[in-house]
Amino acid sequence: MSELTLQTAGESHGPGGIAIVSGLPAGLIVDEEFINAELRRRQGGYGRGGRQRIEDDHVEWLGGIRLGQTTGAPVALLVPNRDSRLDDLERTPPVHRPRPGHADLAGAVKYDTDDCRNILERASARQTAARTAGAALAHCLLRALGIQAFGYVTAMRDIEIELDITETTIDAARAARDESSMYCPDADATKGMESHVRSAKKNKDTVGGLCRVHVLGCPIGLGSCMTRTACLDGKLAGAVMSIQAFKSVEIGLGREVAERWGSEVHDSIGQDATTRDTRSRGWIRATNRAGGIEGGMTNGQPVVVTGAMKPISTLLQGMPSVNLKTGESERSDYERSDVCAVSAASVVMEHVVAFEIAAAMMNTYGGDTMDELARRLG
């Protein structure tokens, strides 16, 4: 048994994105239809740009899968790019005017170049296609074990919704989200968010928002309090923060805990001796302000993670910048982009959170095969 890991490679306008997932047990049934549907969902949402009308994202297996199941070997996959033109200097020219808010300038300085092209090709959110595919593969493991992850857009500017996601409400919430152009399970909030996107487009601007993921069915004890690197909340925060354009992560109440008394923050503990839920071990909570994690470990309640995505840094109007070749003040370059990608980001976030939960499951329960993992989980 090895640690569950995910590594990606590939550029925005290269041949495609590659992901290698290591540490999955043998015998996991790969739901390719689910993975491809999530890739298509990542391409959607109100406010997306022209790139999404070019691409037809789907997964192609390069290794580690046989007859629809994992073999125990590392899984290699490809998400091809139709818009592949990396070495065509006419269609993919050098970029000398860095965009404020993007990786352009810091990357150009770090890698000693006046051309931001190599940096933006890798820092592009296009990278998340392969990451979503690889993480959705690990998500298949959770689904096989009865663990559900659900991501959606919860806020944009002055619009915010609060949902209580439970085993009895999650299906209805998912259906409502999938009907929404903003991936927000509230029809009125969706209309308001669409209005914000239209305003941003009219003003040649961009808009961000909040994404939230609930994970139901986690057993108590995933993660650890014994070492800093084993804390599950730390792993979740790192995973979400590494998605392009995310600037903050909260577990449960998040920063609101700083504004409350302790009695208004902590979740009282009770016991239900009649419960048959072996994953909670009979321990119950009246609330879930901790977001399902205490001391770096799951406590049997739903895991709730919220991430803040900033507005896309590629603005049609441009912003004050400099030409790295001449040092002259100029407007930043425009690279085809979105007005709003919060909906797509909620899909990426759902799966990177699912990946970290799956990794914690493998670390806690282990098993070289799915049957062995299921037996250990009980």
C-alpha positions as a printed NumPy array, in Angstrom:
array([[  0.   ,   0.   ,   0.   ],
       [  1.309,   3.471,  -0.913],
       [  0.183,   7.023,  -0.279],
       [ -2.546,   8.287,  -2.593],
       [ -1.039,  11.066,  -4.718],
       [ -1.966,  13.099,  -7.797],
       [  0.488,  14.789, -10.157],
       [ -0.345,  16.679, -13.347],
       [  1.588,  17.893, -16.383],
       [  0.75 ,  19.814, -19.527],
       [  0.268,  23.341, -20.819],
       [ -2.87 ,  25.299, -21.648],
       [ -2.231,  25.174, -25.412],
       [ -0.164,  21.996, -25.486],
       [ -1.368,  18.567, -26.663],
       [ -3.292,  17.983, -23.443],
       [ -3.242,  17.616, -19.689],
       [ -1.826,  14.486, -18.086],
       [ -2.545,  13.224, -14.579],
       [ -0.889,  10.361, -12.719],
       [ -2.756,   8.983,  -9.719],
       [ -0.754,   6.606,  -7.527],
       [ -1.94 ,   4.586,  -4.533],
       [ -5.424,   3.523,  -5.584],
       [ -6.322,  -0.041,  -4.564],
       [ -6.923,  -2.684,  -7.183],
       [-10.497,  -3.48 ,  -8.118],
       [-11.946,   0.042,  -8.028],
       [-14.655,   0.195, -10.688],
       [-13.936,   3.271, -12.792],
       [-17.066,   5.268, -13.562],
       [-15.847,   6.88 , -16.776],
       [-19.277,   8.354, -17.483],
       [-19.199,  10.142, -14.121],
       [-15.67 ,  11.468, -14.712],
       [-16.495,  12.744, -18.202],
       [-19.712,  14.335, -16.932],
       [-17.7  ,  16.205, -14.288],
       [-15.218,  17.359, -16.934],
       [-18.123,  18.709, -18.987],
       [-19.529,  20.389, -15.891],
       [-16.148,  22.04 , -15.304],
       [-16.453,  23.551, -18.785],
       [-19.864,  25.064, -18.052],
       [-21.335,  27.854, -15.983],
       [-22.531,  31.357, -16.754],
       [-19.729,  33.716, -17.769],
       [-17.305,  31.244, -19.344],
       [-15.21 ,  32.259, -22.355],
       [-14.744,  30.992, -25.91 ],
       [-12.216,  28.282, -25.031],
       [-15.003,  26.109, -23.659],
       [-16.771,  26.1  , -27.036],
       [-13.625,  24.675, -28.622],
       [-12.793,  21.883, -26.211],
       [-14.628,  18.583, -25.722],
       [-13.091,  17.439, -22.473],
       [-12.998,  13.706, -21.842],
       [-10.598,  11.271, -20.251],
       [ -8.365,   8.809, -22.095],
       [ -6.685,   6.074, -20.051],
       [ -2.961,   5.536, -20.639],
       [ -2.207,   3.012, -17.898],
       [ -3.337,   1.456, -14.631],
       [ -6.855,   0.584, -15.844],
       [ -7.879,  -2.772, -17.293],
       [-11.403,  -3.884, -18.136],
       [-12.831,  -0.842, -16.381],
       [-11.057,  -1.39 , -13.058],
       [ -7.872,  -0.206, -11.385],
       [ -5.054,  -2.747, -11.309],
       [ -3.196,  -1.317,  -8.302],
       [ -0.599,   0.309, -10.543],
       [ -0.344,   4.089, -10.987],
       [ -3.118,   5.362, -13.24 ],
       [ -2.07 ,   7.649, -16.099],
       [ -4.715,   9.617, -17.965],
       [ -4.931,  12.264, -20.658],
       [ -7.431,  15.079, -21.225],
       [ -6.658,  16.134, -24.831],
       [ -6.596,  19.762, -25.969],
       [ -8.231,  20.589, -29.269],
       [ -6.766,  24.086, -29.095],
       [ -3.193,  22.785, -29.28 ],
       [ -0.828,  25.441, -30.717],
       [  1.971,  25.868, -28.204],
       [  4.81 ,  26.119, -30.74 ],
       [  2.908,  28.267, -33.265],
       [  4.352,  31.709, -32.58 ],
       [  1.753,  33.459, -34.732],
       [ -1.194,  31.96 , -32.869],
       [  0.556,  31.748, -29.486],
       [  2.875,  34.782, -29.417],
       [  5.23 ,  35.888, -26.643],
       [  3.615,  37.856, -23.794],
       [  5.667,  40.8  , -22.584],
       [  3.047,  42.725, -20.582],
       [  2.251,  40.85 , -17.332],
       [ -1.291,  40.85 , -15.949],
       [ -1.736,  42.127, -12.385],
       [ -3.088,  39.314, -10.241],
       [ -1.656,  36.545, -12.428],
       [  1.562,  34.524, -12.107],
       [  3.057,  36.407, -15.084],
       [  5.453,  38.842, -13.432],
       [  6.631,  36.68 , -10.514],
       [  7.176,  33.758, -12.904],
       [  9.042,  35.889, -15.439],
       [ 11.402,  37.116, -12.712],
       [ 11.815,  33.648, -11.202],
       [ 12.618,  31.985, -14.526],
       [ 14.632,  34.929, -15.876],
       [ 12.641,  35.77 , -18.99 ],
       [ 10.848,  38.733, -20.542],
       [  8.251,  36.388, -22.081],
       [  5.454,  35.324, -19.732],
       [  4.231,  32.605, -22.123],
       [  5.823,  29.606, -20.361],
       [  4.482,  30.797, -17.022],
       [  0.916,  31.502, -18.091],
       [  0.704,  28.249, -20.053],
       [  1.258,  26.275, -16.865],
       [ -0.433,  28.664, -14.415],
       [ -3.57 ,  28.697, -16.573],
       [ -6.741,  27.271, -15.068],
       [ -6.762,  24.877, -18.042],
       [ -4.471,  22.797, -15.8  ],
       [ -7.491,  21.989, -13.648],
       [ -9.021,  19.794, -16.372],
       [ -6.469,  17.031, -15.783],
       [ -6.54 ,  17.63 , -12.036],
       [-10.331,  17.299, -12.004],
       [-10.151,  14.054, -13.984],
       [ -7.571,  12.539, -11.636],
       [ -9.395,  13.688,  -8.515],
       [-12.744,  12.464,  -9.896],
       [-11.147,   9.028, -10.248],
       [-10.389,   9.07 ,  -6.512],
       [-13.917,  10.391,  -5.975],
       [-15.102,   7.069,  -7.445],
       [-13.481,   5.397,  -4.433],
       [-15.527,   7.496,  -2.012],
       [-18.74 ,   6.81 ,  -3.895],
       [-18.034,   3.074,  -3.736],
       [-17.738,   3.403,   0.059],
       [-20.963,   5.397,   0.456],
       [-19.286,   8.778,   0.986],
       [-20.81 ,  11.713,  -0.905],
       [-19.151,  15.005,  -1.835],
       [-21.261,  17.909,  -3.057],
       [-19.913,  21.244,  -4.29 ],
       [-21.726,  24.411,  -5.346],
       [-21.499,  28.21 ,  -5.539],
       [-22.715,  29.717,  -2.276],
       [-22.014,  33.439,  -2.675],
       [-21.187,  36.213,  -5.129],
       [-20.787,  39.824,  -4.026],
       [-23.969,  40.747,  -2.084],
       [-25.742,  37.409,  -2.694],
       [-25.261,  34.455,  -0.33 ],
       [-27.172,  31.282,   0.459],
       [-26.932,  28.893,   3.413],
       [-27.85 ,  25.225,   2.948],
       [-28.198,  22.375,   5.421],
       [-26.951,  19.432,   3.379],
       [-27.918,  16.05 ,   4.852],
       [-28.453,  12.536,   3.569],
       [-32.119,  13.397,   3.011],
       [-31.563,  16.767,   1.274],
       [-28.466,  16.181,  -0.832],
       [-30.239,  14.676,  -3.867],
       [-32.66 ,  17.596,  -4.146],
       [-29.826,  20.08 ,  -3.694],
       [-27.78 ,  18.377,  -6.405],
       [-30.731,  18.447,  -8.806],
       [-31.284,  22.166,  -8.11 ],
       [-27.593,  22.906,  -8.597],
       [-27.524,  21.078, -11.913],
       [-30.469,  23.161, -13.123],
       [-28.632,  26.383, -12.272],
       [-26.449,  28.251, -14.766],
       [-24.292,  29.343, -11.819],
       [-24.193,  25.905, -10.125],
       [-26.044,  27.486,  -7.199],
       [-28.958,  25.409,  -5.806],
       [-31.195,  28.466,  -5.409],
       [-33.156,  29.897,  -8.354],
       [-33.407,  33.46 ,  -7.005],
       [-29.726,  33.599,  -6.069],
       [-28.841,  32.266,  -9.517],
       [-30.652,  35.175, -11.182],
       [-28.838,  37.679,  -8.996],
       [-25.46 ,  36.092,  -9.736],
       [-26.176,  36.136, -13.464],
       [-26.865,  39.869, -13.152],
       [-23.455,  40.409, -11.539],
       [-21.77 ,  38.512, -14.366],
       [-23.587,  40.584, -16.994],
       [-22.52 ,  43.787, -15.257],
       [-18.915,  42.628, -15.183],
       [-19.006,  41.756, -18.879],
       [-20.535,  45.113, -19.782],
       [-17.778,  46.888, -17.851],
       [-15.046,  44.65 , -19.355],
       [-14.396,  43.436, -15.81 ],
       [-14.503,  40.092, -13.971],
       [-16.203,  38.719, -10.844],
       [-15.37 ,  36.088,  -8.204],
       [-17.32 ,  34.321,  -5.46 ],
       [-17.473,  31.641,  -2.771],
       [-17.607,  27.881,  -3.398],
       [-18.594,  25.331,  -0.759],
       [-18.183,  21.557,  -0.514],
       [-19.994,  19.201,   1.893],
       [-18.715,  15.642,   2.393],
       [-21.194,  13.228,   4.007],
       [-20.462,   9.778,   5.405],
       [-16.882,  10.187,   6.638],
       [-15.969,   7.94 ,   9.569],
       [-14.537,   9.441,  12.739],
       [-10.761,   9.707,  12.81 ],
       [ -9.599,  10.553,   9.289],
       [ -6.467,  12.649,   9.609],
       [ -4.424,  12.996,  12.793],
       [ -3.531,  15.394,  15.585],
       [ -0.126,  13.769,  16.093],
       [  1.843,  15.577,  13.391],
       [  1.356,  18.88 ,  11.617],
       [  1.512,  17.283,   8.174],
       [ -1.209,  14.723,   9.007],
       [ -3.898,  17.276,   9.981],
       [ -6.772,  16.821,   7.548],
       [ -7.9  ,  20.449,   7.697],
       [ -4.378,  21.5  ,   6.708],
       [ -4.424,  19.132,   3.75 ],
       [ -7.849,  20.354,   2.65 ],
       [ -6.801,  23.986,   2.949],
       [ -3.643,  23.353,   0.933],
       [ -5.542,  21.495,  -1.768],
       [ -8.152,  24.221,  -2.202],
       [ -5.65 ,  27.086,  -2.01 ],
       [ -3.643,  25.466,  -4.811],
       [ -6.568,  25.859,  -7.221],
       [ -5.881,  28.86 ,  -9.436],
       [ -7.356,  32.151,  -8.134],
       [ -8.404,  30.859,  -4.676],
       [ -7.365,  33.252,  -1.915],
       [ -8.847,  31.826,   1.288],
       [-10.242,  28.605,   2.755],
       [-12.542,  28.087,   5.726],
       [-13.623,  24.948,   7.597],
       [-17.063,  25.122,   9.194],
       [-17.653,  28.622,  10.6  ],
       [-14.206,  29.686,   9.403],
       [-13.236,  33.241,  10.294],
       [-16.58 ,  33.725,  12.031],
       [-15.167,  31.833,  15.032],
       [-13.134,  34.95 ,  15.847],
       [-16.334,  36.954,  16.326],
       [-18.195,  34.557,  18.672],
       [-18.016,  33.356,  22.268],
       [-16.693,  29.842,  22.778],
       [-20.159,  28.631,  23.732],
       [-21.333,  29.803,  20.302],
       [-18.522,  28.041,  18.443],
       [-18.125,  24.518,  19.837],
       [-20.482,  21.616,  19.09 ],
       [-21.945,  19.899,  22.159],
       [-21.535,  16.105,  22.313],
       [-24.233,  13.529,  22.925],
       [-24.743,   9.8  ,  22.455],
       [-27.399,   7.829,  20.611],
       [-27.151,   4.227,  21.754],
       [-29.787,   3.15 ,  19.212],
       [-27.906,   4.327,  16.135],
       [-26.692,   1.779,  13.619],
       [-24.262,   4.244,  12.069],
       [-20.92 ,   2.574,  12.719],
       [-19.044,   5.522,  11.219],
       [-20.192,   7.989,  13.887],
       [-19.895,   5.292,  16.615],
       [-23.101,   6.62 ,  18.161],
       [-21.656,  10.028,  19.034],
       [-23.911,  12.888,  17.947],
       [-23.681,  16.682,  17.789],
       [-26.408,  19.292,  18.074],
       [-24.593,  21.542,  15.602],
       [-21.735,  21.35 ,  13.093],
       [-19.933,  24.637,  13.534],
       [-16.573,  22.869,  13.374],
       [-17.325,  21.725,   9.833],
       [-16.764,  18.087,  10.72 ],
       [-13.125,  18.456,  11.775],
       [-11.649,  18.852,  15.267],
       [ -7.943,  18.597,  16.055],
       [ -7.138,  17.805,  12.438],
       [ -9.472,  14.774,  12.402],
       [-12.99 ,  14.071,  11.188],
       [-15.487,  13.913,  14.07 ],
       [-18.327,  12.051,  12.355],
       [-20.176,  15.155,  11.175],
       [-20.266,  16.318,   7.538],
       [-17.032,  17.965,   6.434],
       [-17.794,  21.516,   5.234],
       [-15.178,  23.522,   3.337],
       [-15.598,  27.002,   1.816],
       [-13.186,  28.602,  -0.643],
       [-12.996,  32.18 ,  -1.926],
       [-12.132,  32.649,  -5.592],
       [-10.963,  36.077,  -6.69 ],
       [-12.095,  37.615,  -9.993],
       [-10.167,  36.338, -13.028],
       [ -7.023,  38.445, -13.521],
       [ -7.361,  38.662, -17.31 ],
       [ -9.512,  41.751, -17.864],
       [-10.715,  42.776, -21.317],
       [-10.078,  46.418, -20.339],
       [ -6.532,  45.575, -19.23 ],
       [ -4.777,  47.132, -16.226],
       [ -1.714,  49.313, -15.75 ],
       [  1.421,  47.218, -16.295],
       [  4.851,  47.404, -17.94 ],
       [  6.49 ,  45.951, -21.029],
       [  9.175,  43.571, -19.761],
       [ 11.277,  44.113, -22.885],
       [ 11.266,  47.899, -22.846],
       [ 10.382,  48.799, -19.261],
       [  7.743,  51.202, -20.587],
       [  4.367,  51.563, -18.894],
       [  1.617,  49.85 , -20.911],
       [ -1.737,  48.118, -20.399],
       [ -1.588,  44.411, -19.545],
       [ -1.962,  41.79 , -22.28 ],
       [ -5.325,  40.125, -22.912],
       [ -5.311,  36.332, -23.155],
       [ -8.719,  34.853, -24.041],
       [-10.45 ,  34.261, -20.736],
       [-13.674,  34.147, -18.72 ],
       [-15.737,  36.896, -17.147],
       [-16.612,  34.506, -14.314],
       [-15.312,  30.996, -13.625],
       [-16.706,  30.499, -10.106],
       [-19.116,  27.785, -11.271],
       [-16.287,  25.814, -12.857],
       [-14.143,  26.379,  -9.776],
       [-16.825,  24.792,  -7.594],
       [-16.477,  21.602,  -9.661],
       [-12.704,  21.588,  -9.303],
       [-13.003,  22.271,  -5.575],
       [-15.509,  19.446,  -5.087],
       [-13.081,  16.957,  -6.526],
       [ -9.872,  18.151,  -4.893],
       [-11.676,  17.979,  -1.543],
       [-12.912,  14.484,  -2.429],
       [ -9.335,  13.512,  -3.326],
       [ -7.996,  14.556,   0.077],
       [-10.758,  12.631,   1.843],
       [ -9.954,   9.577,  -0.292],
       [ -6.259,   9.95 ,   0.544],
       [ -7.118,  10.107,   4.251],
       [ -9.283,   6.996,   3.89 ],
       [ -6.396,   5.095,   2.327],
       [ -3.976,   6.352,   4.973],
       [ -6.273,   5.347,   7.85 ],
       [ -7.748,   2.085,   6.566],
       [ -5.393,   1.028,   3.762],
       [ -5.771,  -2.058,   1.662],
       [ -4.289,  -3.264,  -1.596],
       [ -7.735,  -4.058,  -2.993],
       [-11.152,  -2.487,  -2.721],
       [-12.461,  -5.597,  -0.969],
       [ -9.756,  -5.304,   1.662],
       [-10.456,  -1.587,   2.144],
       [-14.197,  -2.225,   2.517],
       [-13.579,  -4.963,   5.123],
       [-11.338,  -2.706,   7.167],
       [-13.829,   0.138,   7.046],
       [-16.572,  -2.233,   8.224]])
